[in-house]
């Protein structure tokens, strides 16, 4: 069959034992340890089962996320402008059954009318006296066909991408220069970007950044980032347009590898956003700016006890997160740990938007009061060169969790929009979760791993934005043949999840199996790797997020020449 021939001949982007994803931040396709639901490359509900609380990991601010993109009120790795390692690369892919591959695995009557492709092409040169250059163009428009008609009404006949004729959720190009010294690195990137984000209203809102500029500077344990983007918004269907000029950045002094053995570590920094909005921008930031100073602390009174945390405060919000971990039993290859984690604050993301504008309605994205999350856990592991076993169990309670209070709903074809405000669940939510894992390795030739987990949550579930999955299983296998041919498999099962507040009737995401596979040919002598990857082979075509697209089987191939 044509597709299987292509799979066997296509070869890998990465040379380590994992199944690659189509673009950064799309690991929902290959992870099974919790709730990972995707509406597009720019919107993913990502919540590991052992996280605690009911919120997506991308919603919560943390110092380590300072260089991640802020898309609406969420942090995301897609589209990422992170500097790649020296190489030249090309990646292309499509949904199975489309008009690009014309594959024989899908009947012609089931083909869609839109070829939803992904593309990633770029290079980063080797340093010459420390100086290097880079350029990249990339986009992914999987999950795009179902909301296509509603999005087309915003941009009309505009191409709205740099490659192809579709309406990808992001289409990004940039180029830049950098310098790598012995203990520091500096870079400057500039480019353009089309981007769609999913608002709290449920609308897909497009923007065009021309230019977008990002500068970074790293010196040992000091980090500085500065970004500027000139955004334009347009809704041709409603004859609306607007613009936003935004400056954002951060400065952070953190402890790096050189001071990990210190008993006391201090760090801190400041992050900020400043916006200048004109006419219809669809989002608003209170006072048009936010400044967020924060401090970090790590304290190790003994070799077995560690306290860590960070705290931030400004004139509108406050946030404190801390953890206490104690190694209470160790014997040869057996390690055990008990820990406590606390999260208290007036907001999940102090740098997020304050308002979303929907016609004559204003959605308030902040609320009064505060949340508190407390989690206790036990982790026990046995590790040796051939196999290892692990077990984790946790109990958590949360009060004041952020939710949404919908006031009205509006239908737009297959999509549903809502108005209302962010609210709180003032009662206590309780959760019990656990997971077990086992891994077996035979030299570098073969490895097999399995993980399984569960979670039970009690509380006002009808007020949860989403009810997370209750059970999940993930089995992975890796073969390395003749030191150059690599095969990776994963089988994933996730039980039902349910969205409660995006439409009048809850949307149930039925539990499903996923099979992912990646075939890689490595040429270590030439620094060349080639890969063919197929994702979600066993899953049904279903919508994972309200107003999202169909989750379909997808195939892509990569070639990378490292310098």
C-alpha positions in Angstrom: 0.0 0.0 0.0 1.2 3.5 -0.9 1.2 4.9 2.6 3.1 1.9 4.1 5.7 2.3 1.4 6.1 6.0 2.2 6.3 5.1 5.9 9.1 2.7 5.3 11.1 5.0 3.0 10.6 8.2 5.1 13.2 8.9 7.7 13.8 11.2 11.3 14.1 14.6 12.8 15.2 13.5 16.2 17.7 10.9 17.2 16.4 10.0 20.6 13.9 7.4 21.8 10.7 9.3 21.5 7.9 9.9 18.9 8.3 13.4 17.5 5.4 15.8 17.3 4.4 18.0 14.4 5.5 21.2 16.2 6.5 22.4 19.6 3.7 22.3 22.2 1.7 19.6 20.4 2.7 16.8 22.7 -1.0 16.2 23.4 -0.6 13.8 20.4 1.9 11.6 22.1 1.3 11.9 25.8 -1.2 9.8 27.7 -0.5 10.7 31.4 -3.6 12.7 32.1 -5.9 15.0 30.1 -4.5 16.4 26.9 -7.1 17.8 24.6 -6.3 19.8 21.5 -8.3 22.3 19.4 -5.5 23.5 17.2 -1.7 24.0 17.5 -2.5 27.2 19.5 -4.9 25.8 22.0 -4.3 22.7 24.1 -5.8 21.7 27.5 -2.8 20.0 29.0 -3.2 18.7 32.5 -1.0 15.8 33.8 -2.8 13.5 36.1 -0.5 14.1 39.1 -0.7 17.9 38.8 -3.6 18.5 41.3 -6.4 21.0 40.9 -8.7 21.3 37.9 -6.7 23.7 35.7 -4.7 23.3 32.6 -0.9 23.5 33.1 -0.6 26.2 30.4 -2.9 28.5 32.4 -0.7 28.7 35.4 2.2 31.3 35.5 5.6 30.2 36.8 9.1 31.7 36.4 10.3 28.9 34.2 7.6 30.0 31.6 9.0 33.5 31.1 10.1 32.7 27.6 7.0 30.9 26.5 4.5 32.7 24.3 1.5 34.3 26.0 -1.5 33.4 23.7 -4.6 35.0 25.1 -4.5 33.9 28.8 -2.4 30.8 28.3 1.3 30.1 28.0 2.2 28.0 24.9 5.2 26.6 23.1 3.5 27.0 19.7 4.6 28.8 17.7 8.0 28.8 19.4 10.8 31.1 18.4 13.3 29.2 20.5 16.7 29.0 18.9 17.4 25.6 17.3 20.7 23.8 17.4 23.0 24.2 14.4 21.4 22.3 11.5 19.3 22.6 8.4 15.9 20.9 8.4 12.7 20.2 6.5 9.4 18.7 7.7 6.1 18.2 5.9 2.9 16.3 6.7 -0.8 16.0 6.3 -3.9 14.4 7.6 -4.5 10.9 6.3 -7.2 10.8 3.6 -6.5 14.3 2.2 -5.8 15.5 -1.3 -2.1 15.8 -0.9 -1.1 12.2 -0.3 -4.2 10.7 -2.0 -3.5 7.6 0.1 -5.3 4.4 -0.5 -6.1 3.7 3.2 -9.1 6.0 3.1 -12.0 5.8 0.7 -12.3 8.7 -1.7 -15.8 9.5 -0.4 -14.4 10.2 3.0 -11.8 12.7 1.8 -12.2 16.2 3.0 -12.2 19.3 0.8 -9.2 20.8 2.4 -5.6 19.5 2.5 -4.5 20.4 6.0 -0.7 20.4 5.8 2.1 21.2 8.1 5.5 22.6 7.0 8.7 23.5 8.9 11.8 24.6 7.0 14.8 26.4 8.4 18.5 26.5 9.3 20.9 27.7 11.9 24.5 28.0 10.9 27.6 26.9 12.7 29.2 29.7 14.7 32.0 31.6 12.9 34.1 33.4 15.5 31.0 33.1 17.7 28.6 34.6 15.3 25.7 32.6 13.7 22.6 33.2 11.6 19.2 31.5 11.5 15.9 31.5 9.6 12.7 29.5 9.8 9.3 29.3 8.2 6.7 27.0 9.8 3.0 26.4 10.1 0.5 23.7 11.2 -3.2 23.8 10.2 -4.3 20.4 11.4 -7.7 20.6 13.3 -8.6 23.4 11.0 -11.4 22.1 8.7 -14.4 22.1 11.0 -14.2 25.8 12.1 -13.1 26.9 8.6 -16.3 28.5 7.5 -16.6 30.7 10.7 -12.9 31.7 10.4 -13.3 32.5 6.7 -16.1 35.0 7.6 -13.4 37.0 9.6 -10.8 37.2 6.9 -12.8 36.8 3.7 -10.8 35.8 0.7 -7.5 36.6 2.4 -4.8 33.9 2.0 -3.8 34.5 5.7 -0.7 32.3 5.5 2.8 32.3 4.1 2.6 28.8 2.6 -0.3 27.1 0.8 -3.9 28.2 0.4 -5.4 27.1 3.7 -6.2 29.0 6.9 -3.6 27.5 9.3 -3.9 28.4 13.0 -0.4 29.8 12.8 2.0 30.7 10.0 5.3 32.1 11.1 8.5 33.2 9.4 11.6 34.8 11.0 15.3 35.4 10.6 18.0 36.6 12.9 21.6 36.7 14.1 23.3 35.7 17.3 26.5 35.4 19.1 27.6 32.5 21.4 30.4 33.2 23.8 32.1 31.0 26.5 29.5 32.0 29.2 26.9 34.0 27.4 24.7 34.1 24.3 22.8 36.9 22.7 20.3 36.7 19.8 17.9 38.9 17.8 15.1 37.6 15.7 12.6 39.5 13.5 9.7 38.2 11.3 6.0 38.1 10.6 3.2 35.9 11.9 -0.4 35.0 11.3 -2.0 33.7 14.5 -5.5 32.5 15.6 -6.3 32.2 19.3 -9.4 30.7 21.0 -11.0 33.3 23.2 -13.1 32.6 26.3 -16.1 33.4 24.2 -15.3 30.4 22.0 -14.4 32.6 18.9 -11.4 32.0 16.8 -9.8 35.5 16.7 -7.1 36.2 14.0 -4.2 38.6 14.3 -1.3 39.5 12.1 2.1 40.5 13.6 4.2 42.7 11.3 6.8 42.9 12.6 7.4 40.6 15.5 10.9 41.1 17.1 12.4 39.0 19.9 15.8 39.6 21.6 17.4 37.4 24.3 20.5 37.6 26.4 21.9 34.9 28.7 24.9 35.3 31.0 25.5 32.4 33.3 22.4 32.5 35.6 21.1 35.8 34.3 18.3 35.9 31.6 16.8 38.8 29.8 14.1 38.8 27.1 12.5 41.6 25.2 9.7 41.2 22.6 7.8 43.7 20.4 4.9 43.0 18.1 2.7 45.3 16.0 -0.6 43.4 15.8 -3.5 44.1 13.5 -7.0 42.6 13.8 -9.7 42.5 11.2 -13.2 41.1 11.0 -14.4 41.6 7.4 -17.8 40.1 8.2 -18.5 42.7 10.8 -16.5 45.5 9.1 -14.2 45.8 12.2 -10.5 46.4 12.5 -8.0 47.4 15.2 -4.4 47.3 16.1 -2.2 46.7 19.1 1.4 47.6 19.7 2.8 45.4 22.5 6.1 45.4 24.4 6.8 42.6 26.8 9.8 41.1 28.5 11.4 39.7 31.6 14.6 39.8 33.6 15.5 36.9 35.8 18.4 36.0 38.1 18.1 32.3 39.0 20.4 29.7 40.4 21.9 27.5 37.7 23.9 24.3 37.8 26.9 26.0 39.4 25.1 26.6 42.7 22.8 23.6 43.0 24.8 22.4 46.0 24.2 25.5 48.0 22.0 25.2 51.1 20.2 28.5 50.4 19.5 29.9 47.0 17.8 33.2 46.2 16.6 34.4 42.8 14.0 36.7 41.4 13.1 39.0 38.6 10.4 41.0 36.9 8.1 40.4 33.9 6.0 43.0 32.2 3.6 43.8 29.3 2.7 47.2 27.9 0.0 47.5 25.2 -1.3 50.3 23.0 -4.7 49.3 21.7 -6.7 51.2 19.0 -10.2 50.5 17.8 -11.3 46.8 17.8 -8.7 44.6 19.4 -11.1 42.1 21.0 -8.9 41.9 24.1 -8.0 44.4 26.8 -5.4 44.7 29.5 -6.4 46.7 32.6 -4.5 50.1 32.6 -2.8 48.9 29.4 0.1 47.5 31.4 1.1 44.9 33.9 4.4 44.6 35.9 5.1 41.4 37.8 8.1 41.3 40.2 8.8 38.0 41.9 11.3 36.2 44.1 12.4 32.6 44.3 13.9 30.6 47.2 15.4 27.1 47.6 16.3 26.0 51.1 18.1 22.7 51.9 18.5 22.4 55.7 19.6 18.7 55.3 20.5 16.4 52.4 17.1 14.8 52.6 14.9 17.9 52.9 14.2 20.7 50.4 11.9 23.7 50.5 11.3 25.6 47.3 8.9 28.3 46.2 8.3 31.6 44.5 6.1 34.6 45.2 5.0 37.6 43.2 2.8 40.7 43.9 1.7 43.9 42.3 -1.1 46.4 42.8 -3.7 44.0 41.4 -2.7 40.5 42.1 -0.6 38.2 44.3 0.6 34.6 43.9 2.6 32.2 46.2 3.6 28.7 45.2 5.8 26.4 47.4 6.8 22.8 47.9 8.4 20.7 50.6 10.0 17.4 49.7 11.7 14.9 51.9 13.6 11.7 51.0 12.5 9.5 53.9 13.8 6.1 52.8 16.7 5.0 50.5 18.2 1.6 50.2 20.6 0.7 47.4 18.4 1.2 44.3 15.2 2.1 46.1 14.3 5.8 46.5 11.2 7.2 48.2 10.0 10.7 48.7 7.1 12.4 50.5 6.1 15.9 49.6 3.6 18.8 50.0 2.8 21.5 47.5 0.7 24.7 48.0 -0.6 27.2 45.5 -2.3 30.4 46.7 -3.1 33.4 44.7 -5.6 35.9 43.3 -5.1 34.7 39.7 -3.7 31.8 37.7 -1.9 34.1 35.3 -1.0 37.7 36.5 0.2 38.6 33.0 -3.0 37.6 31.2 -5.7 39.7 29.5 -8.3 41.4 31.7 -11.2 41.6 29.2 -12.5 40.1 26.0 -14.9 42.2 23.9 -17.8 40.5 22.1 -20.0 43.0 20.4 -21.8 45.0 23.1 -20.7 42.5 25.8 -17.5 42.6 27.8 -16.2 39.3 29.3 -14.3 40.0 32.5 -11.4 37.6 32.8 -10.4 38.3 36.4 -12.5 38.0 39.5 -12.4 38.8 43.2 -11.1 36.5 46.0 -8.3 34.0 45.8 -7.7 30.3 45.2 -5.8 27.8 47.3 -4.6 24.4 46.3 -2.9 21.9 48.7 -1.4 18.6 47.6 0.4 15.8 49.4 2.1 13.0 47.6 4.2 9.8 48.1 6.6 8.6 45.4 8.5 5.3 45.6 10.9 4.1 42.9 13.4 1.3 42.3 16.0 1.9 39.6 18.7 -0.3 38.1 20.4 -0.6 34.7 18.0 -3.2 33.4 14.6 -2.2 34.8 12.8 0.1 37.1 9.5 0.4 38.9 7.7 3.4 40.2 4.6 4.3 42.2 3.0 7.7 43.0 -0.1 8.5 45.0 -1.4 11.9 45.8 -4.4 13.6 47.6 -5.3 17.3 47.0 -7.9 19.8 48.0 -8.7 23.1 46.2 -11.0 26.1 47.1 -11.7 29.2 45.1 -10.8 27.5 41.8 -11.3 29.7 38.8 -14.2 28.8 36.5 -16.6 30.6 34.1 -20.1 31.9 34.8 -21.8 31.8 31.3 -24.6 34.3 30.8 -25.8 33.4 27.3 -24.9 31.2 24.3 -25.0 31.9 20.6 -24.9 29.4 17.7 -22.8 30.1 14.6 -23.1 27.0 12.3 -21.3 24.1 14.1 -19.7 26.5 16.6 -21.2 27.9 19.9 -20.1 31.2 21.5 -20.8 32.4 25.0 -20.8 35.5 27.1 -20.2 35.8 30.8 -17.4 36.4 33.3 -14.6 34.4 35.1 -15.9 33.3 38.5 -14.8 31.1 41.4 -15.9 27.8 42.9 -16.0 28.8 46.6 -16.5 25.3 47.9 -13.8 22.7 48.3 -12.8 20.3 45.6 -11.1 17.0 46.5 -9.0 14.7 44.4 -7.2 11.3 44.8 -4.8 10.2 42.1 -2.2 7.6 41.5 0.0 6.1 38.9 2.4 3.2 38.4 5.2 2.6 35.9 7.5 -0.1 34.8 10.4 0.0 32.4 12.7 -2.6 30.9 15.9 -2.0 28.9 18.2 -4.3 27.0 21.4 -2.3 26.3 20.6 0.3 23.7 18.8 -2.2 21.4 15.4 -2.4 23.0 13.3 -0.8 25.7 9.7 -1.3 26.9 7.8 0.9 29.2 4.3 1.1 30.6 2.4 3.6 32.8 -1.1 3.7 34.1 -2.9 6.1 36.3 -6.3 7.1 37.8 -7.9 10.1 39.4 -11.2 10.6 41.3 -12.5 14.1 41.9 -15.3 15.2 44.1 -16.9 18.7 44.2 -19.2 20.9 42.1 -18.3 19.1 38.9 -21.0 20.9 36.9 -19.1 24.1 37.5 -15.8 22.7 36.3 -14.7 24.0 32.9 -13.7 20.4 32.2 -14.0 17.1 34.0 -10.6 15.5 33.5 -10.1 11.9 32.5 -10.3 9.3 35.3 -8.1 6.6 33.8 -5.2 6.4 31.3 -2.7 3.9 30.1 0.4 4.4 28.0 2.7 1.6 26.6 5.9 2.5 24.7 8.4 0.4 22.9 11.7 1.4 21.3 14.0 -0.6 19.0 17.5 0.4 17.7 18.5 -1.9 14.8 22.0 -2.1 13.5 22.7 1.2 15.5 21.2 3.3 12.8 17.5 2.3 12.3 15.1 3.3 15.0 11.5 2.3 15.6 9.3 3.9 18.3 5.7 2.9 19.2 3.2 4.1 21.7 -0.3 2.9 22.6 -2.4 5.3 24.6 -5.8 5.0 26.2 -7.6 7.9 27.8 -11.1 7.6 29.4 -13.9 10.1 29.0 -13.5 13.8 29.6 -16.3 16.4 29.6 -16.5 20.1 28.8 -19.3 21.7 30.9 -19.5 25.4 30.2 -18.7 26.0 26.5 -22.2 25.1 25.3 -25.7 24.6 26.8 -25.2 20.9 26.8 -21.9 19.4 28.0 -19.6 18.0 25.4 -18.4 14.5 26.3 -15.1 13.5 24.8 -15.4 9.7 24.6 -12.5 7.7 25.7 -10.3 6.3 23.0 -7.2 4.4 22.0 -4.3 6.0 20.1 -1.5 4.3 18.3 1.6 6.4 17.3 4.6 5.1 15.4 7.9 6.6 14.2 10.5 5.1 11.9 13.9 6.8 11.8 17.1 6.2 9.8 20.2 7.7 11.3 23.5 8.5 9.5 25.7 9.5 12.4 28.8 9.9 10.2 27.1 12.7 8.2 24.9 14.2 11.1 21.8 13.2 9.1 18.5 11.9 10.4 15.3 11.1 8.6 11.9 10.2 10.0 8.4 9.1 9.1 5.8 9.5 11.9 2.1 8.5 12.0 -0.1 9.7 14.9 -3.4 8.7 16.3 -4.0 5.7 14.0 -6.6 3.9 16.1 -8.6 7.0 17.2 -11.9 8.0 15.9 -12.4 11.4 14.2 -13.7 13.4 17.1 -13.7 17.0 18.4 -11.6 17.2 21.6 -12.3 20.9 22.4 -15.5 22.8 21.8 -15.2 24.8 18.5 -12.1 22.8 17.7 -11.4 20.7 14.6 -11.5 16.9 14.2 -8.7 14.9 15.6 -7.6 12.8 12.6 -4.8 10.3 11.9 -1.8 12.3 10.7 1.4 11.5 8.9 4.5 13.6 8.5 8.2 13.2 7.6 11.3 15.1 8.6 14.9 15.4 7.4 17.6 17.1 9.5 21.3 17.7 8.8 23.1 18.7 12.0 26.3 20.7 11.9 
